[in-house]
Amino acid sequence: MEWIKIFESKEELQSKLRESAPYRIDVKGQAICIVLRQNVLHAFENKCSHNGEALHKGSINYLGEIVCPWHGYRFNIKTGRECAERCQDLETFPVKETEEGLFIAVTSHVL
């Protein structure tokens, strides 16, 4: 795994993202959906495992799940688990904050 800086600081993160609003970033050729929820950054693959729709186009419900805009499949943003176990879970990515910035860990292969 490789740690890639995605924001210079928590302040930059908070200035660019709205609470519970999915956002797409591209890291090392991978489309990743990030969500700031309750002051915690979550990162997971941006492709619904049911039918391939981009999850950054979806919404976050009151349970903290990303809801796919096509067919309403719901995934836990912390674990990537599909809530009704109807399709494959999402890959999640570790995130860490240091004095140098906010980082996301990705594998070196391109998906």
PyMOL CGO cylinders between C-alpha atoms (Angstrom):
from pymol import cmd
from pymol.cgo import CYLINDER

trace = [
    CYLINDER, 0.00, 0.00, 0.00, 1.07, 3.52, -0.76, 0.3, 1, 1, 1, 1, 1, 1,
    CYLINDER, 1.07, 3.52, -0.76, -0.04, 6.62, 1.16, 0.3, 1, 1, 1, 1, 1, 1,
    CYLINDER, -0.04, 6.62, 1.16, -1.01, 9.51, -1.15, 0.3, 1, 1, 1, 1, 1, 1,
    CYLINDER, -1.01, 9.51, -1.15, -1.66, 13.04, 0.10, 0.3, 1, 1, 1, 1, 1, 1,
    CYLINDER, -1.66, 13.04, 0.10, -5.12, 14.25, -0.92, 0.3, 1, 1, 1, 1, 1, 1,
    CYLINDER, -5.12, 14.25, -0.92, -5.42, 17.41, 1.21, 0.3, 1, 1, 1, 1, 1, 1,
    CYLINDER, -5.42, 17.41, 1.21, -2.83, 19.69, 2.79, 0.3, 1, 1, 1, 1, 1, 1,
    CYLINDER, -2.83, 19.69, 2.79, -4.82, 20.05, 6.02, 0.3, 1, 1, 1, 1, 1, 1,
    CYLINDER, -4.82, 20.05, 6.02, -8.13, 19.35, 7.75, 0.3, 1, 1, 1, 1, 1, 1,
    CYLINDER, -8.13, 19.35, 7.75, -9.04, 22.99, 7.04, 0.3, 1, 1, 1, 1, 1, 1,
    CYLINDER, -9.04, 22.99, 7.04, -8.55, 22.48, 3.29, 0.3, 1, 1, 1, 1, 1, 1,
    CYLINDER, -8.55, 22.48, 3.29, -10.67, 19.32, 3.45, 0.3, 1, 1, 1, 1, 1, 1,
    CYLINDER, -10.67, 19.32, 3.45, -13.48, 21.14, 5.26, 0.3, 1, 1, 1, 1, 1, 1,
    CYLINDER, -13.48, 21.14, 5.26, -13.33, 24.06, 2.82, 0.3, 1, 1, 1, 1, 1, 1,
    CYLINDER, -13.33, 24.06, 2.82, -13.71, 21.76, -0.22, 0.3, 1, 1, 1, 1, 1, 1,
    CYLINDER, -13.71, 21.76, -0.22, -16.21, 19.16, 1.00, 0.3, 1, 1, 1, 1, 1, 1,
    CYLINDER, -16.21, 19.16, 1.00, -19.72, 19.58, 2.34, 0.3, 1, 1, 1, 1, 1, 1,
    CYLINDER, -19.72, 19.58, 2.34, -20.94, 17.38, 5.19, 0.3, 1, 1, 1, 1, 1, 1,
    CYLINDER, -20.94, 17.38, 5.19, -22.37, 14.08, 3.90, 0.3, 1, 1, 1, 1, 1, 1,
    CYLINDER, -22.37, 14.08, 3.90, -21.91, 15.04, 0.23, 0.3, 1, 1, 1, 1, 1, 1,
    CYLINDER, -21.91, 15.04, 0.23, -20.16, 12.36, -1.89, 0.3, 1, 1, 1, 1, 1, 1,
    CYLINDER, -20.16, 12.36, -1.89, -17.19, 13.62, -3.89, 0.3, 1, 1, 1, 1, 1, 1,
    CYLINDER, -17.19, 13.62, -3.89, -15.02, 11.91, -6.51, 0.3, 1, 1, 1, 1, 1, 1,
    CYLINDER, -15.02, 11.91, -6.51, -11.23, 11.96, -6.48, 0.3, 1, 1, 1, 1, 1, 1,
    CYLINDER, -11.23, 11.96, -6.48, -8.81, 10.08, -8.72, 0.3, 1, 1, 1, 1, 1, 1,
    CYLINDER, -8.81, 10.08, -8.72, -5.78, 8.56, -7.02, 0.3, 1, 1, 1, 1, 1, 1,
    CYLINDER, -5.78, 8.56, -7.02, -3.21, 6.55, -8.97, 0.3, 1, 1, 1, 1, 1, 1,
    CYLINDER, -3.21, 6.55, -8.97, -5.72, 5.77, -11.71, 0.3, 1, 1, 1, 1, 1, 1,
    CYLINDER, -5.72, 5.77, -11.71, -8.46, 4.73, -9.28, 0.3, 1, 1, 1, 1, 1, 1,
    CYLINDER, -8.46, 4.73, -9.28, -11.79, 6.56, -8.99, 0.3, 1, 1, 1, 1, 1, 1,
    CYLINDER, -11.79, 6.56, -8.99, -12.50, 6.91, -5.27, 0.3, 1, 1, 1, 1, 1, 1,
    CYLINDER, -12.50, 6.91, -5.27, -15.56, 8.33, -3.57, 0.3, 1, 1, 1, 1, 1, 1,
    CYLINDER, -15.56, 8.33, -3.57, -14.89, 10.32, -0.40, 0.3, 1, 1, 1, 1, 1, 1,
    CYLINDER, -14.89, 10.32, -0.40, -17.43, 11.52, 2.13, 0.3, 1, 1, 1, 1, 1, 1,
    CYLINDER, -17.43, 11.52, 2.13, -16.96, 13.79, 5.13, 0.3, 1, 1, 1, 1, 1, 1,
    CYLINDER, -16.96, 13.79, 5.13, -19.49, 12.66, 7.73, 0.3, 1, 1, 1, 1, 1, 1,
    CYLINDER, -19.49, 12.66, 7.73, -19.53, 13.85, 11.32, 0.3, 1, 1, 1, 1, 1, 1,
    CYLINDER, -19.53, 13.85, 11.32, -16.01, 15.27, 10.88, 0.3, 1, 1, 1, 1, 1, 1,
    CYLINDER, -16.01, 15.27, 10.88, -14.60, 11.88, 9.73, 0.3, 1, 1, 1, 1, 1, 1,
    CYLINDER, -14.60, 11.88, 9.73, -13.38, 11.27, 6.20, 0.3, 1, 1, 1, 1, 1, 1,
    CYLINDER, -13.38, 11.27, 6.20, -14.43, 7.96, 4.58, 0.3, 1, 1, 1, 1, 1, 1,
    CYLINDER, -14.43, 7.96, 4.58, -13.10, 6.60, 1.28, 0.3, 1, 1, 1, 1, 1, 1,
    CYLINDER, -13.10, 6.60, 1.28, -14.36, 3.75, -0.86, 0.3, 1, 1, 1, 1, 1, 1,
    CYLINDER, -14.36, 3.75, -0.86, -14.45, 2.71, -4.50, 0.3, 1, 1, 1, 1, 1, 1,
    CYLINDER, -14.45, 2.71, -4.50, -16.61, 4.94, -6.65, 0.3, 1, 1, 1, 1, 1, 1,
    CYLINDER, -16.61, 4.94, -6.65, -18.29, 2.14, -8.62, 0.3, 1, 1, 1, 1, 1, 1,
    CYLINDER, -18.29, 2.14, -8.62, -21.47, 0.42, -7.42, 0.3, 1, 1, 1, 1, 1, 1,
    CYLINDER, -21.47, 0.42, -7.42, -20.80, -3.31, -7.41, 0.3, 1, 1, 1, 1, 1, 1,
    CYLINDER, -20.80, -3.31, -7.41, -24.37, -4.01, -8.58, 0.3, 1, 1, 1, 1, 1, 1,
    CYLINDER, -24.37, -4.01, -8.58, -24.41, -2.23, -11.92, 0.3, 1, 1, 1, 1, 1, 1,
    CYLINDER, -24.41, -2.23, -11.92, -21.35, 0.03, -12.07, 0.3, 1, 1, 1, 1, 1, 1,
    CYLINDER, -21.35, 0.03, -12.07, -22.88, 3.48, -11.50, 0.3, 1, 1, 1, 1, 1, 1,
    CYLINDER, -22.88, 3.48, -11.50, -20.61, 6.18, -10.08, 0.3, 1, 1, 1, 1, 1, 1,
    CYLINDER, -20.61, 6.18, -10.08, -21.43, 6.46, -6.38, 0.3, 1, 1, 1, 1, 1, 1,
    CYLINDER, -21.43, 6.46, -6.38, -20.35, 10.10, -6.08, 0.3, 1, 1, 1, 1, 1, 1,
    CYLINDER, -20.35, 10.10, -6.08, -23.61, 10.83, -7.94, 0.3, 1, 1, 1, 1, 1, 1,
    CYLINDER, -23.61, 10.83, -7.94, -25.55, 9.20, -5.08, 0.3, 1, 1, 1, 1, 1, 1,
    CYLINDER, -25.55, 9.20, -5.08, -26.50, 10.47, -1.66, 0.3, 1, 1, 1, 1, 1, 1,
    CYLINDER, -26.50, 10.47, -1.66, -25.85, 9.69, 2.00, 0.3, 1, 1, 1, 1, 1, 1,
    CYLINDER, -25.85, 9.69, 2.00, -28.90, 8.64, 4.00, 0.3, 1, 1, 1, 1, 1, 1,
    CYLINDER, -28.90, 8.64, 4.00, -29.59, 9.20, 7.71, 0.3, 1, 1, 1, 1, 1, 1,
    CYLINDER, -29.59, 9.20, 7.71, -27.92, 5.85, 8.56, 0.3, 1, 1, 1, 1, 1, 1,
    CYLINDER, -27.92, 5.85, 8.56, -24.62, 6.94, 7.02, 0.3, 1, 1, 1, 1, 1, 1,
    CYLINDER, -24.62, 6.94, 7.02, -24.97, 4.76, 3.93, 0.3, 1, 1, 1, 1, 1, 1,
    CYLINDER, -24.97, 4.76, 3.93, -24.15, 5.75, 0.37, 0.3, 1, 1, 1, 1, 1, 1,
    CYLINDER, -24.15, 5.75, 0.37, -27.21, 5.15, -1.81, 0.3, 1, 1, 1, 1, 1, 1,
    CYLINDER, -27.21, 5.15, -1.81, -26.58, 4.33, -5.47, 0.3, 1, 1, 1, 1, 1, 1,
    CYLINDER, -26.58, 4.33, -5.47, -28.53, 6.69, -7.74, 0.3, 1, 1, 1, 1, 1, 1,
    CYLINDER, -28.53, 6.69, -7.74, -29.57, 3.96, -10.22, 0.3, 1, 1, 1, 1, 1, 1,
    CYLINDER, -29.57, 3.96, -10.22, -31.21, 1.19, -8.21, 0.3, 1, 1, 1, 1, 1, 1,
    CYLINDER, -31.21, 1.19, -8.21, -30.94, 2.33, -4.60, 0.3, 1, 1, 1, 1, 1, 1,
    CYLINDER, -30.94, 2.33, -4.60, -28.38, -0.19, -3.42, 0.3, 1, 1, 1, 1, 1, 1,
    CYLINDER, -28.38, -0.19, -3.42, -27.00, 0.97, -0.05, 0.3, 1, 1, 1, 1, 1, 1,
    CYLINDER, -27.00, 0.97, -0.05, -23.44, 0.58, 1.23, 0.3, 1, 1, 1, 1, 1, 1,
    CYLINDER, -23.44, 0.58, 1.23, -22.00, 1.30, 4.66, 0.3, 1, 1, 1, 1, 1, 1,
    CYLINDER, -22.00, 1.30, 4.66, -19.45, 4.10, 4.16, 0.3, 1, 1, 1, 1, 1, 1,
    CYLINDER, -19.45, 4.10, 4.16, -17.20, 2.77, 6.96, 0.3, 1, 1, 1, 1, 1, 1,
    CYLINDER, -17.20, 2.77, 6.96, -17.05, -0.90, 5.95, 0.3, 1, 1, 1, 1, 1, 1,
    CYLINDER, -17.05, -0.90, 5.95, -18.19, -0.93, 2.30, 0.3, 1, 1, 1, 1, 1, 1,
    CYLINDER, -18.19, -0.93, 2.30, -20.75, -3.64, 3.11, 0.3, 1, 1, 1, 1, 1, 1,
    CYLINDER, -20.75, -3.64, 3.11, -23.84, -3.74, 0.91, 0.3, 1, 1, 1, 1, 1, 1,
    CYLINDER, -23.84, -3.74, 0.91, -26.59, -3.42, 3.48, 0.3, 1, 1, 1, 1, 1, 1,
    CYLINDER, -26.59, -3.42, 3.48, -28.94, -6.10, 2.13, 0.3, 1, 1, 1, 1, 1, 1,
    CYLINDER, -28.94, -6.10, 2.13, -26.15, -8.44, 0.97, 0.3, 1, 1, 1, 1, 1, 1,
    CYLINDER, -26.15, -8.44, 0.97, -27.50, -8.41, -2.61, 0.3, 1, 1, 1, 1, 1, 1,
    CYLINDER, -27.50, -8.41, -2.61, -24.15, -7.76, -4.30, 0.3, 1, 1, 1, 1, 1, 1,
    CYLINDER, -24.15, -7.76, -4.30, -20.43, -7.57, -3.59, 0.3, 1, 1, 1, 1, 1, 1,
    CYLINDER, -20.43, -7.57, -3.59, -19.19, -5.15, -0.92, 0.3, 1, 1, 1, 1, 1, 1,
    CYLINDER, -19.19, -5.15, -0.92, -17.18, -2.06, -1.87, 0.3, 1, 1, 1, 1, 1, 1,
    CYLINDER, -17.18, -2.06, -1.87, -13.45, -1.79, -1.39, 0.3, 1, 1, 1, 1, 1, 1,
    CYLINDER, -13.45, -1.79, -1.39, -12.65, 0.78, 1.29, 0.3, 1, 1, 1, 1, 1, 1,
    CYLINDER, -12.65, 0.78, 1.29, -9.44, 2.78, 1.65, 0.3, 1, 1, 1, 1, 1, 1,
    CYLINDER, -9.44, 2.78, 1.65, -7.70, 3.75, 4.88, 0.3, 1, 1, 1, 1, 1, 1,
    CYLINDER, -7.70, 3.75, 4.88, -7.38, 7.47, 5.57, 0.3, 1, 1, 1, 1, 1, 1,
    CYLINDER, -7.38, 7.47, 5.57, -5.01, 9.13, 8.01, 0.3, 1, 1, 1, 1, 1, 1,
    CYLINDER, -5.01, 9.13, 8.01, -4.25, 12.65, 9.15, 0.3, 1, 1, 1, 1, 1, 1,
    CYLINDER, -4.25, 12.65, 9.15, -0.75, 13.80, 10.06, 0.3, 1, 1, 1, 1, 1, 1,
    CYLINDER, -0.75, 13.80, 10.06, 0.86, 17.18, 10.54, 0.3, 1, 1, 1, 1, 1, 1,
    CYLINDER, 0.86, 17.18, 10.54, 1.76, 17.02, 6.80, 0.3, 1, 1, 1, 1, 1, 1,
    CYLINDER, 1.76, 17.02, 6.80, -1.85, 16.58, 5.63, 0.3, 1, 1, 1, 1, 1, 1,
    CYLINDER, -1.85, 16.58, 5.63, -4.56, 14.00, 4.93, 0.3, 1, 1, 1, 1, 1, 1,
    CYLINDER, -4.56, 14.00, 4.93, -3.57, 10.81, 3.17, 0.3, 1, 1, 1, 1, 1, 1,
    CYLINDER, -3.57, 10.81, 3.17, -5.33, 7.85, 1.58, 0.3, 1, 1, 1, 1, 1, 1,
    CYLINDER, -5.33, 7.85, 1.58, -3.79, 4.39, 1.20, 0.3, 1, 1, 1, 1, 1, 1,
    CYLINDER, -3.79, 4.39, 1.20, -4.15, 2.76, -2.21, 0.3, 1, 1, 1, 1, 1, 1,
    CYLINDER, -4.15, 2.76, -2.21, -2.75, -0.39, -3.74, 0.3, 1, 1, 1, 1, 1, 1,
    CYLINDER, -2.75, -0.39, -3.74, -0.15, 0.09, -6.44, 0.3, 1, 1, 1, 1, 1, 1,
    CYLINDER, -0.15, 0.09, -6.44, -2.17, -1.68, -9.16, 0.3, 1, 1, 1, 1, 1, 1,
    CYLINDER, -2.17, -1.68, -9.16, -4.64, 0.17, -11.36, 0.3, 1, 1, 1, 1, 1, 1,
    CYLINDER, -4.64, 0.17, -11.36, -8.24, -1.09, -11.22, 0.3, 1, 1, 1, 1, 1, 1,
]
cmd.load_cgo(trace, "trace")
